[in-house]
Amino acid sequence: MLLLMAAATAAGRERLSFNDGWRFHMGDPDGTTPQLQYDVRPPIRQSADGKVADARPDEAERVQAGAQPVLKPWILPSGNAFVRDPAKRAVRPAQEPQVDVPYVKAGFDDTAWQAVSLPHDWAIAGPFLASGPYGGMGRLKTWGPVWYRKQFALSAADNGKSVFLDIDGAMSHAMVWLNGRLVGGRPYGYNSFRLDLTPYLDKHGRNQLAIRLDNPAESARWYPGAGLYRNVWLTKTAPVHVGQWGTVVRTPLVTPASATVELAVTVDNDGAQEADVDVTTQVQALDAAGQPSGPVLAGTAPQRIRVAARASQAVQAAVQIAHPRLWGPPPAQQPHRYVATTIVRRDGRVLDRYETPFGIRTLRFDATQGLFVNGERVRIQGVNNHHDLGALGAAFNMRAAERQLDMLREMGVNAIRMSHNPPAPELLELTDRMGFLVIDEVFDSWERKKTPHDFHLLFPDWHEQDLRAMLRRDRNHPSIMLWSVGNEVGEQYTGEAGAALGNRLAAIAREEDTTRPLTNAMNYAKAEMPLPGTVDVIGLNYQGAGIRSLPGQFPAFHQRYPDKMIISTESASALSSRGEYQFPVPGTISGPVRPGVGGDPKTKQVSSYELFAADFGSSPDRSWSADDQNPYVAGEFVWTGFDYLGEPTPYYDARSSYSGIIDLAGFKKDRFYLYQSRWRPDLPMAHILPHWTWPERVGETTPVHVFTSGDEAELFVNGQSQGRRKMAPYEYRLRWDYVAYQPGEVAVVAYKDGKEWARDVVRTAQAPAALHAQADRTRIAADGKDLAFITVRIADAAGITSPRAAHAIRFTVSGAGELVATDNGDATSFTPFPSSERAAFNGLCLAIVRAKPGQKGPIMVRAEADGLQAALVTINP
């Protein structure tokens, strides 16, 4: 049992990590599942896998619970704080639900259950499903009921306090019991939520928490993850305190000399008596690590408010910050931040202290010139990312997310679209700190369905609560520039009825936040249709460059909405497998993957010449040509930054996508350098593809492409010039399509404005001889959370990477650490991620290692493979 000792603090608020000490079990007790249903689900009559990703969503199928008991009436009241109209709030039934389940009872013995720490994704360990219609969900079983249990106790210092359980994400249909009583829950798996435990607590003894999750089968078009996959917190406050996400910071007037910071604070009173309290807020700068730094820069005078019992009261104030340091995206700007610390006092005694990080910045959305941040035009160079972290699954890890953002920054990315759900709160902390612009998105579907058991089943009851929850949680993050209320929703097809629903969501968003515009990513709705009129910024998925035989839609939307900015909320959806090159290579600049033309159905690999895309997408070259011919377009969000689990177009027998610019293991595809050449034009760089180890192709035509930020280049094969080429208008790569392969060396010299700019060389590898290992960091924290990502490369005796090597690599970790997972970036690999042995894919393999909490000493990671010299890496906690 965990004893939560209350620290003696004047602040009155404690936010305690609740991640350790859980017990986990799969499945319900026999015969109890019918008692535990949130609601009745429609039957799955026909499962479809590999359905075209831009297929039209279907009309929802509704079923009635009838006489079958469900727990929805007890769960719905959990969202009442986010229902604006009191008349529409759910009323909890007077009687307790008729549930007799031993797992919720304090006396149940769970010592045989698995001990786990959170965040926890129980599905990521596998095994993979070799057959069945589950390629879209990553070929990992994520469905079925599971349970988490945890005991805790409160101290005498907690008497009279309000105690809340804050869950950042639970997949899905969460139901929470405390001491045998159903507290409430949240069915949507991506939203953060709070439950008030206070009425259910045993303040003087043992408290037994039990959480049941029941993620449905076929609930997503990608891998949704499973379990309590984000952080969980226990928050203790005085009865009078700042409410959940109860502060709003706005900066309506910003000049070089001064910034007006408007503050709104909502104070809750959970007590039985009204309370007179004083509210003040003071502002300090935050340093690069997110810690308050320097003197108090401004503060509000105490404001006395009376908060009625069981009610809330808002107070507003404003301060001036002299010579503000602005938040903006690097490299031209820097992400400076501040913190507003709100203090609630009663009779001079501090009841609550609540910190709100924020940034000072201005945004302007111009229909002809695009986005302006702090008065400077910023071209949006964005990517879409799903929420899984590759071999770690959906379990959020700060270092893994930071690593992804570091790599994207290196490529030139300045914006992230959270596709297609609210992210982990810590991910937004990273985008704030690192200076990425963000589209925060709430739903992938409204009332029409994409999969049989997706969010459309919950939308009628929960869309307001879930939308308001995301907006309130995230509204103070300076990185967020746009809200998105939907992605490719079926209501694009329903004319005025769909637009009416879009307007309803837009109205909710504008009630919560007027400082940012609203978008809705559309892949079907045309300019003359009603749905685009519901948003402030036109978001187009693929339509800008044109889908299949349809012409590009940028001009039509610009003409119809001359006052609205346009962005590509999804662009390209180019496909490739890292290090795979297929011949012959067509002369086209873009084409769909077809057998023998970009794709091999036998190996289920896609060529890395980066010319091929999903049927509805295009190569980067074609997307950029459309952008450049329509310069009013503010920029793009590429589908996708990283490969992700599930949705493996075009081969649904695989486990993971092919659309990433970086593969699932975090290894750069050739496309990385193509985007870098455009997004970092001032960086001298050149990149040659393919590799040059083709013993079976001597004398055969083997095209060579060069990606460069220069404007001209000359190619050499074994010192012989293959010609000097210059970029033509709307051309984004240089091609030598008739090079005859001969072993040796291929080199390129790139030029810019007639002067040498950059060089690159690739050489033929000889027989594999050794493993080379390198960690992204050789020092990590000994907290069991921080990670080291170790790349193992198979090389010949000269150190040249063996680009087709597939040796089985065995990892051994000794000392004060442990192996978490391995990967190789191969979308077809069904080796479970926790495996310590994995085949290299085209010469590369990855191991992920963490320190054991509290243990001292180095961590030794050894990589071995038959016939090759081993490699050793040492990491120091």
Secondary structure, 3 states (H helix, E strand, C coil): CEEECCCCCCCCCEEEECCCCEEEEECCCCCCHHHHCCCCCCCCCCCCCCCCCCCCCECCCCCCCCCCCCCHHHHHHHHHHHCCCHHHCCCCCCCCCCCCCHHHCCCCCCCCCEEECCCCCCCCCCCECCCCCCHHHCCECCCEEEEEEEEEEECHHHCCCEEEEEECCCECCEEEEECCEEEEEECCCCCCEEEECHHHCCCCCEEEEEEEEEECCCCCCCCCCCECCCCEEEEEECCEEEEEEEEEEEEEEECCCEEEEEEEEEEEECCCCCEEEEEEEEEEEECCCCCEEEEEEEECCCEEEEECCCEEEEEEEEEEEECCCCECCCCCCCECEEEEEEEEEECCEEEEEEEEEECCCCEEEECCCEEEECCEEECEEEEEECCCCHHHCCCCCHHHHHHHHHHHHHHCCCEEEECCCCCCHHHHHHHHHHCCEEEEECCCCCCCECCCCCHHHCHHHHHHHHHHHHHHHHCCCCCEEEEEEEECCHHHHCHHHHHHHHHHHHHHHHHHCCCCCEEEEECCCCCCCCHHHHCCCEEEECCCCCCCCCCCCHHHHHHHCCCCCEEEEEEECECCCCCCCCCCCCCCCCEECEECEEEECCCCEECCCCCEECCCCCCHHHHHHHHHCCCCCCEEEEECCECCECCCCCCCCCCECCCCCECCCCCECHHHHHHHHHHCCCCCCEEEECCCCCHHHCCCECCEEEEECCCEEEEEECCEEEEEEECCCCCCCEEECCCECCCCEEEEEEEECCEEEEEEEEECCCCCCEEEEEECCCECCCCCCCEEEEEEEEECCCCCECCCCCCEEEEEEEECEEEEEEECCCCCCCCCCCCCEEECECCEEEEEEEECCCCCCCEEEEEEECCEEEEEEEEEC
